[in-house]
Amino acid sequence: MDHFSATCQNCGGSLQVERIVCPECGMTLSGQLELPRLARLSAEDRDFIELFVLSAGSLKEVGRIMQISYPTVRNRLDQIITRLQELDRQHQADRLKIMKRLEQREISVTEAAAMLAALN
């Protein structure tokens, strides 16, 4: 599972989890489940974040381990921060679309509430 991608290998669309199963007891959680933001990053970005955390947040240590310069490490971190911020903006845009559909009476309050809950 280390190389999991939230992007479809076939069409490039976003993959969505529909079911989680406990192998111990068989309990199943199903529905349209959104992946956490970090899981939606590329495997390479997740590996970088893991290394950053294990290095106690030291960019200098990350650079030493990866054998790259401090400015390169800083730039890489800034790119990941931008990607995470973009995921936040997309989430807000999705919420606004739902509210607009409710306002235009395309969906009911109950439907809107369910759709908003699914986003969270």
Rosetta blueprint (number, residue, H / E / L):
1 M L
2 D L
3 H L
4 F L
5 S L
6 A L
7 T E
8 C L
9 Q L
10 N L
11 C L
12 G L
13 G L
14 S E
15 L L
16 Q L
17 V E
18 E E
19 R E
20 I E
21 V E
22 C L
23 P L
24 E L
25 C L
26 G L
27 M L
28 T E
29 L E
30 S E
31 G E
32 Q E
33 L E
34 E L
35 L L
36 P L
37 R H
38 L H
39 A H
40 R H
41 L L
42 S L
43 A H
44 E H
45 D H
46 R H
47 D H
48 F H
49 I H
50 E H
51 L H
52 F H
53 V H
54 L H
55 S L
56 A L
57 G L
58 S L
59 L H
60 K H
61 E H
62 V H
63 G H
64 R H
65 I H
66 M H
67 Q L
68 I L
69 S L
70 Y H
71 P H
72 T H
73 V H
74 R H
75 N H
76 R H
77 L H
78 D H
79 Q H
80 I H
81 I H
82 T H
83 R H
84 L H
85 Q H
86 E H
87 L H
88 D H
89 R H
90 Q H
91 H H
92 Q H
93 A H
94 D H
95 R H
96 L H
97 K H
98 I H
99 M H
100 K H
101 R H
102 L H
103 E H
104 Q L
105 R L
106 E L
107 I L
108 S L
109 V H
110 T H
111 E H
112 A H
113 A H
114 A H
115 M H
116 L H
117 A H
118 A H
119 L H
120 N L
